[in-house]
């Protein structure tokens, strides 16, 4: 049972909105505006910490800061108006419940931090208002006396005690320490020493070593504790905790891992042992490391571990790789997809902020690339602009970059990436990107708990996320309104499901299948496969995806179940937003079904959804089509104590295309081709010309051939032969023949073989290059022997002639 980590969502839920997500998680000012010099090192560090929180000396009249100042002033004014300052008070805010409960005092500290930040920030309505400073200091004493002090035992969720409350408490002390009585400062430091003594261990479970984002969070808290309490040993402990000197680097944040939590060399990031979490926990880790690197720079406690290059490499390999025009892909955000106040653009803004802060102290070659990438994201995403989402410090840094003509805006990246260590695939093409969310006995299909992600059951069952010009597709109330049984790309048993994650604590569901992943050729073409094993169902299916220049081919085979329920494969389920009325064409005919009535389109060869693209069916297919309105609320999918959503009903329109395999099917199959951005005419032409051939779709192998590319892509489920390509075991193979030779990519996404022997359909004379795991016998019938054992599903390459 994993513990629940809402991170800075405690502040967001308290009403700060998006303002402090980047501000308290690593935002700062450019290095040209560092804290003023001071003789005393603790005073210097405190000044820098305050500057990182507020943005430092700014011109409040500068329009760059208008949004941030308005957001901060508005949130602070609301909290100030509702703060109970009466002598007989039993809580600080009536809506936060018992102040002695973890959520109660953590959210209270969060609101007090908003007030303290507004007080310390020039240009806000409460700037230097002595009434506010006095009230915050008195409120801190109130919480110390009644709720959060060393005499209290931890109860409920450990995170509130060990991370949520102490971080806000120390941030407030940084901003208001001159007004906090020294004896209270000592008491607050003692509370932090009680619940967050060091970054290495979980206080309520001392045998548990902290990892990943938890360790990074605690390191930041301990560093602030060292500054507030003027304790050099604490500052050293914070710095060394990042490297885990206590345990000889076993849980260092500055090393790659081969299992468990942390960054993997292929760009994957895992937290909670088996959850793909780049966009949530990984984002927190990046922010905390960036914050500490900036905070401690030029001090006696600066980070000197050369392993920080792992974090620097991760900026592009892990974070930029799963970010689309400033949006963090939901495929790597875990249960955070259910948080109405923490959507893809919020998380993406945080990533951008952390990246730019880390750039200030990074080697020039890194910093130049990161600033260019960020500039491209900020300029392209006009749907949810960056500056209104962030705080003053982040706005200050970003505005400088936007105004600098020497920093080019990087264009969108293209290419195919297999994150073999977290069962994720990302295929990027000009104008669109498709992310694929898989799961296996190694990687969870979903995580839920503490009232979060109540209906995420099928998010890891091969869900396809199509990102295009509609950047609000997943952020505009998608998760509370989408049919959770019909997520695009999935094959599902329609059995009713109970809400997941309603009990305390969090847990994950890992299916029993071994195969999930694929191979990539030249960073451009990809093939992926997943053996689906239904949760609480006899459903079994073998699914494959083949990613090309302008299309994604989806194949399914062996679809079998015996529970007496209908099995469906969802081709598309597109959010049309509140007033969407996009035209659907079926073989050129306008679909005119009444809203709410699903229709069967018999023998369909192609379909087209206006503004999205085309769908081609290599075999005539009975396609189910539905256009409807769905109503739900964020509260329906998240009832968390500090992340629970609003109960306000939200209505969105959807266009859904799916295949009905019938009740308890046996060896059913499907094939369709996604054509993002295609017009109806191009879709019809593609259906007629059929340049992509499905050459196998059986329980033994799934394969395509694209003659004009010279490309054959196969996933073998067992030993076999397809189009002259042979394999002596299960694996994914891509081949491409051109004038200059033959390119080969091989992977074992099931991780079940020690070697794969692959026969090619074309003669080769020699080897131009090959991975050291590949040996080649050339000739008329060439054979490759690939040592797949121990490669964890990664791709092996060879170039032949």
Protein Blocks (a to p, Z undefined) as FASTA:
>chain_A
ZZddekjmlmmmnonajmlmmmmnopacdfklcccddfblklmmmmmmmmmmnopaadfk
lmklmmmmmmmmmmmmmmmmmpccbfkbcbfblklopfkbmklmmmmmmmmmmmmmmmmp
ghiakgoiaklmmmmmmmmmmmmmmmncckbccehjfklmmmmmmmmmmmmmmmmmmmpc
fklmmmmmmmmmmmmmbfkbcfklmkbccehjlmmmmmmmmmmmmmmnopaklmmmmmmm
mnommnnomlgckbccfehjdddfkopaceehiaccklmmmmmmmmmmmmmmmmmgoiak
bcfbfklmmmmmmmmmmmmmmcgehiacfklnmjmlmpmklcfklmmmmmmmmmmmmmmm
gcfklmmmmmmmmmmmmmmmmmlgfklmpcfklmmmmmmmmmmmklccddddedddddfk
nopacdddehiacddddddfkbcfbdceehiakllmmmmnopacdddfblmlmmnomlmm
mcfklcghiacdfbdcddehkagcjdddddfbfbgcdddehhlaccdddddddehiabdc
dddddddfkbccdddehiacfehpacdddfbdcdebjmlccdcdeehiacfbdehiacdd
ehiabdcdehiaccddfbacddddddddddddfklmoccfklcccfbdcdddddddddde
bjhiehiacdddddehiafklmmmmmmnomaccfbdcfkbccdddfknopacdddfbdcd
eehiacfbdcdddddddfkbccdddddfkopafbdcdddfbdcfbdfbdcfkbccdedjb
dcddddfehnlopacddddZZ
